[in-house]
Amino acid sequence: LERERPQAVVVAVPSDAHHPVVLDALAAGCHVLVEKPIAATVEQADDLVRAASKAKKVLAVGHIERYNPAVLELKRRLEEGQLGRVFQLHARRLGPFPHRVRDVGVVVDLATHDLDVMRYLTGTEIVRVYAETKREVHTSREDLVTGLVRFADGPMGILEINWLTPPKIRELTVTGEKGMFHADYLTQDLIFYENAAAADHNWEQITILRGVSEGVMVKYAIQKREPLRAELEAFLAKVEGRPATIVSGEDGTEALRLAQAMIDSGEEGRVILLGRK
């Protein structure tokens, strides 16, 4: 860092080294994009956010699914009200065991993606967490989790995540008054399944869901794009002071906080209530 004096750096070291390496980069005057998880502990993550704020540097976190074109299009359509009230989000992130991962379990490595995306799509906070975890292949940490979360304004989220499934599956469904969206992270496809019973009603004037029936199915034409490139371009734009949306240090910290709550719930066999400031 002293020799090259870069304006911005990407930190992609093992997660237990994130804290000291990011602090060194900030102290050297660098803007930082750190791979997720932001740090090994929530306390370290809070420290990084404070350090970046004090240094007046950009601290972005590599939650790459936020830049998936299917997720961006889904967010846009939810904000337009195409689904009406959101009832449930259901994430499935399954695949074989990655031998490269030894320092964290499946919750921190994978569930953080879906916890972050769910917060992003709903625009609200998770207030309650319950999870069941198991360890089948990993030598020391969980490699399977089934989680249930509740959002402050009502929707619930379901997470099915493991390192035990032969095929790689990355998908999200969002169910609401007017139907269901299905997003495939791998193919970057977004499909809408209409609730025909809601299609001809003005939901702003109706408080009771009067029925559900199968309507039309629409597969949207989405411009495919490499999420990693989009993430890096957004980070550099933010560094240069241009308009850009990044996953902030605060967002990364919250994803880690929620992941730790899931781990605690699985180990302790209880619901975790999350206090909010």
ZIQUI-V37359 format. One record per residue. RES is the residue in three letters. PSI is psi in whole degrees, -180 to 180 (NA if undefined). D_CENTER is the distance of its C-alpha to the mean C-alpha in Angstrom with 2 decimals. Layout:
# ZIQUI-V37359
[[RES | PSI | D_CENTER] [RES | PSI | D_CENTER]]
This chain:
# ZIQUI-V37359
[[LEU | -41 | 30.56] [GLU | -36 | 34.06] [ARG | -47 | 35.55] [GLU | -31 | 33.11] [ARG | 58 | 31.91] [PRO | 153 | 28.78] [GLN | -33 | 27.27] [ALA | 148 | 23.69] [VAL | 156 | 22.26] [VAL | 127 | 19.29] [VAL | 113 | 18.93] [ALA | 60 | 18.13] [VAL | 171 | 20.09] [PRO | 145 | 19.49] [SER | -29 | 17.12] [ASP | -9 | 20.19] [ALA | -2 | 21.67] [HIS | -47 | 18.93] [HIS | -56 | 20.59] [PRO | -36 | 24.11] [VAL | -43 | 23.34] [VAL | -41 | 21.21] [LEU | -42 | 23.96] [ASP | -42 | 26.57] [ALA | -43 | 24.98] [LEU | -42 | 24.75] [ALA | -28 | 28.31] [ALA | 3 | 29.42] [GLY | 20 | 28.33] [CYS | 145 | 25.30] [HIS | 148 | 22.13] [VAL | 132 | 19.26] [LEU | 114 | 16.10] [VAL | 135 | 14.97] [GLU | 153 | 12.90] [LYS | 150 | 10.16] [PRO | 153 | 10.83] [ILE | -34 | 12.57] [ALA | 178 | 15.46] [ALA | -27 | 17.03] [THR | 161 | 17.33] [VAL | -37 | 16.23] [GLU | -42 | 19.75] [GLN | -39 | 19.47] [ALA | -45 | 16.27] [ASP | -39 | 18.22] [ASP | -40 | 21.11] [LEU | -40 | 19.38] [VAL | -43 | 18.30] [ARG | -42 | 21.92] [ALA | -42 | 23.38] [ALA | -40 | 21.62] [SER | -43 | 22.75] [LYS | -39 | 26.23] [ALA | -9 | 26.46] [LYS | 47 | 25.25] [LYS | 154 | 23.00] [VAL | 130 | 19.63] [LEU | 108 | 16.88] [ALA | 154 | 13.74] [VAL | 138 | 10.92] [GLY | 62 | 10.07] [HIS | 86 | 6.41] [ILE | -25 | 8.36] [GLU | -20 | 6.66] [ARG | -21 | 6.90] [TYR | 5 | 10.50] [ASN | 128 | 11.12] [PRO | -33 | 14.15] [ALA | -38 | 13.54] [VAL | -42 | 10.33] [LEU | -42 | 12.42] [GLU | -38 | 15.34] [LEU | -45 | 13.76] [LYS | -45 | 12.74] [ARG | -44 | 16.33] [ARG | -34 | 17.95] [LEU | -42 | 16.36] [GLU | -29 | 17.57] [GLU | -9 | 20.90] [GLY | 16 | 21.23] [GLN | -28 | 21.64] [LEU | -10 | 20.21] [GLY | -150 | 21.80] [ARG | 138 | 20.48] [VAL | 129 | 17.27] [PHE | -46 | 18.13] [GLN | 144 | 15.42] [LEU | 134 | 12.07] [HIS | 113 | 12.41] [ALA | 135 | 10.16] [ARG | 118 | 12.34] [ARG | 93 | 11.49] [LEU | 153 | 15.02] [GLY | 178 | 17.32] [PRO | 166 | 20.12] [PHE | 128 | 20.28] [PRO | 111 | 19.55] [HIS | -13 | 22.54] [ARG | -22 | 21.18] [VAL | 116 | 18.86] [ARG | -22 | 21.07] [ASP | -14 | 19.75] [VAL | 165 | 16.76] [GLY | -175 | 16.15] [VAL | -27 | 13.75] [VAL | -51 | 11.68] [VAL | -37 | 11.00] [ASP | -41 | 11.05] [LEU | -43 | 8.89] [ALA | -26 | 7.50] [THR | -33 | 5.44] [HIS | -52 | 3.36] [ASP | -34 | 3.86] [LEU | -42 | 4.39] [ASP | -45 | 2.45] [VAL | -40 | 3.31] [MET | -42 | 6.05] [ARG | -42 | 7.06] [TYR | -45 | 7.29] [LEU | -39 | 9.25] [THR | -26 | 11.35] [GLY | 23 | 12.04] [THR | 171 | 12.88] [GLU | 153 | 12.40] [ILE | 131 | 12.33] [VAL | -13 | 15.92] [ARG | 138 | 16.57] [VAL | 137 | 15.25] [TYR | 139 | 17.25] [ALA | 149 | 16.80] [GLU | 129 | 19.27] [THR | 155 | 19.02] [LYS | 157 | 21.55] [ARG | 117 | 22.71] [GLU | -40 | 24.64] [VAL | -44 | 24.55] [HIS | 142 | 22.95] [THR | -23 | 25.79] [SER | -11 | 24.27] [ARG | 167 | 20.73] [GLU | 142 | 18.99] [ASP | 10 | 18.18] [LEU | 134 | 17.52] [VAL | 138 | 15.60] [THR | 119 | 15.78] [GLY | 154 | 14.03] [LEU | 127 | 14.70] [VAL | 154 | 13.27] [ARG | 133 | 15.11] [PHE | 156 | 14.28] [ALA | -35 | 16.98] [ASP | 16 | 18.26] [GLY | -44 | 18.58] [PRO | 157 | 15.98] [MET | 156 | 14.91] [GLY | 141 | 12.04] [ILE | 134 | 12.97] [LEU | 122 | 11.30] [GLU | 111 | 13.68] [ILE | 133 | 12.90] [ASN | 169 | 15.72] [TRP | 30 | 17.64] [LEU | 3 | 20.71] [THR | 126 | 20.66] [PRO | -50 | 22.87] [PRO | 153 | 21.14] [LYS | 122 | 17.67] [ILE | 130 | 15.66] [ARG | 99 | 12.27] [GLU | 158 | 12.29] [LEU | 132 | 11.12] [THR | 143 | 13.85] [VAL | 118 | 14.15] [THR | 136 | 17.62] [GLY | -166 | 19.66] [GLU | -40 | 23.28] [LYS | 5 | 23.98] [GLY | -148 | 22.43] [MET | 135 | 19.32] [PHE | 143 | 16.93] [HIS | 119 | 16.03] [ALA | 132 | 13.69] [ASP | 113 | 14.30] [TYR | -34 | 12.03] [LEU | -44 | 15.10] [THR | -10 | 17.69] [GLN | 35 | 15.72] [ASP | 147 | 17.65] [LEU | 125 | 17.18] [ILE | 140 | 19.79] [PHE | 127 | 20.92] [TYR | 112 | 23.16] [GLU | 142 | 25.35] [ASN | 103 | 26.74] [ALA | -29 | 30.35] [ALA | -19 | 31.45] [ALA | -8 | 29.35] [ALA | -32 | 30.07] [ASP | 15 | 33.27] [HIS | 153 | 32.43] [ASN | 104 | 31.48] [TRP | -14 | 28.76] [GLU | -21 | 29.33] [GLN | 2 | 32.68] [ILE | 129 | 31.72] [THR | -9 | 30.24] [ILE | 129 | 30.69] [LEU | 117 | 29.06] [ARG | -5 | 32.28] [GLY | 166 | 31.20] [VAL | 129 | 29.02] [SER | 157 | 30.45] [GLU | 129 | 29.44] [GLY | -147 | 29.63] [VAL | 156 | 28.96] [MET | 131 | 26.18] [VAL | 125 | 24.95] [LYS | 119 | 23.18] [TYR | 146 | 22.23] [ALA | 113 | 23.34] [ILE | 133 | 20.45] [GLN | 115 | 21.22] [LYS | 144 | 19.57] [ARG | 148 | 18.28] [GLU | 113 | 17.09] [PRO | -36 | 13.52] [LEU | -43 | 14.61] [ARG | -43 | 17.64] [ALA | -39 | 15.93] [GLU | -47 | 13.74] [LEU | -39 | 17.04] [GLU | -39 | 19.01] [ALA | -42 | 16.89] [PHE | -48 | 17.21] [LEU | -36 | 20.93] [ALA | -42 | 21.48] [LYS | -41 | 20.16] [VAL | -39 | 22.46] [GLU | 1 | 25.31] [GLY | 11 | 24.87] [ARG | 156 | 24.03] [PRO | 129 | 21.67] [ALA | 150 | 18.11] [THR | 121 | 14.55] [ILE | 165 | 12.60] [VAL | 112 | 9.60] [SER | 167 | 12.08] [GLY | -36 | 13.17] [GLU | -40 | 12.83] [ASP | -43 | 9.11] [GLY | -38 | 8.89] [THR | -42 | 11.48] [GLU | -39 | 10.00] [ALA | -42 | 7.02] [LEU | -40 | 10.10] [ARG | -43 | 12.26] [LEU | -39 | 10.50] [ALA | -42 | 10.50] [GLN | -36 | 14.11] [ALA | -37 | 14.94] [MET | -43 | 14.10] [ILE | -46 | 16.28] [ASP | -41 | 18.93] [SER | -45 | 19.02] [GLY | -39 | 19.58] [GLU | -34 | 22.21] [GLU | -12 | 23.95] [GLY | 42 | 23.80] [ARG | 162 | 23.07] [VAL | 137 | 20.85] [ILE | 120 | 19.16] [LEU | 131 | 19.65] [LEU | 114 | 17.64] [GLY | 144 | 20.01] [ARG | 138 | 19.12] [LYS | NA | 21.22]]
